């Protein structure tokens, strides 16, 4: 089993476990490295991101854990940074400000507004919110919505500095084969264009298992056909569980490894 997980969340953002609980479970499972990647601060109130004024406490606690457990496990302090066109702080600024070890880049909110009510939220547990946003912002036109999601992802890849790209095809999660199928040429074209940019920028591609164990999607982000294309391009890939509780640290790692072995 891959002996590390770099995509985890604790009570500092929308996780349910303390950082120390996450570390102790990682040690119990024999992991050699654990990365904390709380959802980075956003310029508006959310239920999932670290509050800006709590960032010093987050960084300080992870630093203390690094020292406390230095003989047992390597601990890294990072963020999962959201990209919103024209709104979010440059990733490099965030990384330097808090002396972070690494950044994961991702798109969860589609649009160009600092008002969360004007953004299409494509994540979370409720598919109804996905559907409502598709109707409200794109008139129910799934091609327009998906195209904008990938355009925003591409902007992030081209203009921001980060290390790992998070669940880059997560736009499919709440689709559930209702609006489009992944074998449609227009969709494949968009996904492959983004994959090519990931290759050009030398990013690490995560294989995210959270959709499976949370039963929100019946596969990985990205899908196996995209893993195979990434393998052809020589894109480095790592497995992550996007854990929000210590019990989720390595869920579905074995099945992800099997999927990667088939690429």
C-alpha positions in Angstrom: 0.0 0.0 0.0 1.2 3.5 -0.7 2.6 4.6 2.6 1.5 8.2 2.6 -1.5 10.5 2.1 -1.1 14.2 1.3 -4.8 15.1 1.0 -6.4 15.3 4.4 -8.6 17.7 6.3 -9.1 18.2 10.1 -11.3 20.3 12.3 -9.5 23.4 11.1 -11.6 23.2 7.9 -14.4 20.8 7.3 -12.8 17.7 8.8 -14.2 15.8 11.8 -10.9 14.8 13.6 -8.2 16.8 15.3 -4.8 16.9 13.6 -3.3 14.8 16.4 -5.9 12.1 15.9 -5.0 12.0 12.2 -1.3 11.7 13.0 -1.8 8.9 15.6 -3.9 6.9 13.1 -1.4 7.4 10.3 1.3 6.0 12.6 -0.9 3.1 13.7 -1.4 2.2 10.0 2.3 2.4 9.3 2.3 5.5 7.1 5.7 7.2 6.7 4.3 10.6 5.6 1.1 12.6 6.3 0.2 15.9 4.7 -2.4 18.3 6.0 -4.3 20.2 3.3 -7.1 22.2 4.8 -9.3 24.1 2.5 -7.6 27.5 2.1 -9.2 30.8 3.2 -11.6 32.4 0.8 -12.7 36.1 0.7 -16.2 35.2 1.8 -17.8 33.0 4.5 -18.0 29.2 3.9 -18.8 26.1 5.8 -15.6 24.3 4.6 -12.6 26.6 4.5 -10.1 27.7 7.2 -10.9 31.1 8.5 -8.1 33.6 7.7 -7.6 34.5 11.3 -7.2 30.9 12.3 -4.5 30.2 9.8 -1.7 31.0 12.3 -3.1 28.5 14.8 -3.3 25.8 12.1 0.3 26.3 11.0 1.5 26.4 14.6 -0.3 23.2 15.6 1.0 21.3 12.6 4.5 22.6 13.3 4.2 21.3 16.9 3.1 17.9 15.7 6.0 17.7 13.3 8.3 18.1 16.3 6.4 15.8 18.6 6.3 12.9 16.1 9.5 13.6 14.1 10.9 10.2 15.0 7.8 8.3 13.9 6.4 10.0 10.8 7.1 12.9 8.4 4.4 15.6 8.7 3.8 18.2 6.0 1.7 21.4 6.3 -0.2 22.5 3.2 -3.5 23.7 1.9 -6.0 22.7 -0.7 -6.4 26.1 -2.4 -9.5 27.0 -4.4 -9.2 28.9 -7.6 -12.0 31.3 -8.6 -11.3 33.5 -11.6 -10.4 37.1 -10.6 -11.2 36.5 -6.9 -8.8 34.2 -5.0 -5.4 35.3 -3.8 -2.4 34.1 -5.9 -1.4 30.7 -4.7 2.3 31.7 -4.4 1.4 34.5 -2.1 -0.6 32.2 0.2 2.3 29.6 0.3 4.9 32.3 1.1 2.7 34.0 3.7 2.3 30.8 5.8 5.6 29.1 4.9 3.7 26.0 3.6 5.3 22.8 2.4 3.0 22.3 -0.6 -0.3 23.2 -2.2 -3.1 21.2 -3.8 -5.1 23.2 -6.4 -8.7 22.6 -7.1 -12.0 24.0 -8.4 -15.1 23.6 -6.3 -16.9 26.9 -7.1 -17.4 27.8 -10.7 -17.8 31.5 -11.7 -16.1 34.9 -11.3 -17.7 36.4 -8.1 -16.7 37.1 -4.5 -20.4 36.4 -3.7 -20.8 32.7 -3.0 -24.5 32.9 -4.1 -23.2 33.7 -7.6 -21.0 30.7 -7.9 -21.9 27.2 -9.0 -21.0 24.8 -6.2 -20.2 21.4 -7.9 -19.1 19.6 -4.7 -20.7 18.7 -1.4 -23.1 15.9 -0.5 -26.3 17.3 -2.2 -26.8 16.7 -5.9 -29.8 19.1 -5.7 -27.4 22.1 -5.3 -25.5 21.0 -8.4 -28.8 20.8 -10.3 -30.0 24.2 -9.1 -26.7 25.9 -10.0 -26.7 24.4 -13.4 -30.1 25.8 -14.1 -29.4 29.2 -12.5 -26.1 29.9 -14.0 -26.1 28.0 -17.3 -29.8 27.7 -18.1 -29.5 23.9 -17.7 -27.0 23.6 -20.5 -24.6 21.0 -19.2 -22.0 21.6 -22.0 -21.7 25.3 -21.0 -21.4 24.4 -17.3 -18.8 21.7 -17.9 -16.9 23.8 -20.3 -16.7 26.7 -17.8 -15.5 24.2 -15.1 -12.6 23.0 -17.3 -11.8 26.5 -18.5 -11.5 27.7 -14.9 -9.3 24.6 -14.1 -7.1 25.4 -17.0 -6.7 29.0 -15.9 -5.6 27.7 -12.5 -3.0 25.4 -14.1 -1.6 28.0 -16.4 -1.4 30.9 -14.0 -1.0 29.6 -10.5 1.9 27.8 -8.7 1.0 24.6 -6.9 2.1 21.0 -6.7 -0.8 18.6 -6.9 -4.1 18.9 -8.8 -7.2 17.8 -6.9 -9.9 15.6 -8.4 -9.7 17.4 -11.8 -12.8 15.7 -13.3 -15.0 16.1 -10.2 -17.6 17.9 -12.4 -18.9 14.4 -13.1 -19.7 13.5 -9.5 -23.3 14.8 -9.2 -23.9 14.3 -12.9 -24.4 10.6 -12.2 -24.8 10.0 -16.0 -28.0 12.1 -16.0 -26.7 15.0 -18.2 -23.8 13.6 -20.0 -21.7 10.4 -20.4 -17.9 10.4 -20.3 -17.6 8.7 -23.7 -19.1 11.7 -25.4 -16.5 13.4 -27.7 -17.1 16.9 -26.5 -16.5 15.9 -22.9 -13.4 13.8 -23.7 -11.9 16.7 -25.6 -12.3 19.0 -22.6 -10.8 16.5 -20.1 -7.9 15.6 -22.4 -7.0 19.3 -23.0 -6.8 19.8 -19.2 -4.7 16.6 -18.8 -2.3 17.9 -21.5 -1.9 21.1 -19.5 -1.2 19.1 -16.3 1.5 17.4 -18.2 3.0 20.6 -19.6 3.1 22.2 -16.1 4.7 19.2 -14.5 1.9 18.7 -11.9 1.3 15.7 -9.8 -2.1 14.1 -10.5 -4.0 12.7 -7.5 -6.2 9.6 -7.7 -8.9 10.6 -5.3 -10.9 7.8 -3.7 -13.4 9.8 -1.7 -16.3 9.4 -4.1 -16.3 5.7 -3.7 -16.2 5.3 0.1 -18.7 8.2 0.6 -21.0 6.6 -2.0 -21.3 9.9 -4.0 -19.7 8.4 -7.1 -19.0 4.9 -8.2 -15.4 5.5 -9.2 -12.2 7.5 -8.9 -11.3 11.1 -9.7 -10.0 10.9 -12.4 -11.7 7.9 -14.2 -9.5 5.0 -15.3 -9.5 6.0 -18.9 -7.9 9.3 -17.8 -5.4 7.5 -15.6 -4.4 5.5 -18.7 -3.9 8.7 -20.7 -2.0 10.2 -17.9 0.3 7.1 -17.8 1.0 7.5 -21.5 2.0 11.1 -20.9 4.3 10.2 -18.0 2.3 12.3 -15.5 3.2 11.3 -11.9 0.2 10.1 -10.0 -0.4 9.6 -6.3 -3.3 8.2 -4.4 -5.3 10.2 -1.9 -8.4 9.6 0.2 -9.3 13.2 0.7 -9.8 12.1 4.3 -12.1 14.2 6.6 -11.9 11.8 9.5 -9.0 9.6 10.8 -11.0 6.5 9.8 -10.8 7.5 6.1 -7.0 7.9 5.9 -6.4 5.0 3.5 -9.9 4.0 2.4 -9.9 2.4 -1.1 -6.1 2.7 -1.5 -5.9 -0.9 -2.5 -8.5 -0.6 -5.2 -6.9 2.6 -6.5 -3.5 0.7 -6.7 -5.2 -2.0 -8.7 -6.7 0.5 -11.1 -3.3 2.2 -11.6 -1.6 -1.2 -12.2 -4.0 -1.7 -15.2 -3.1 1.6 -16.9 
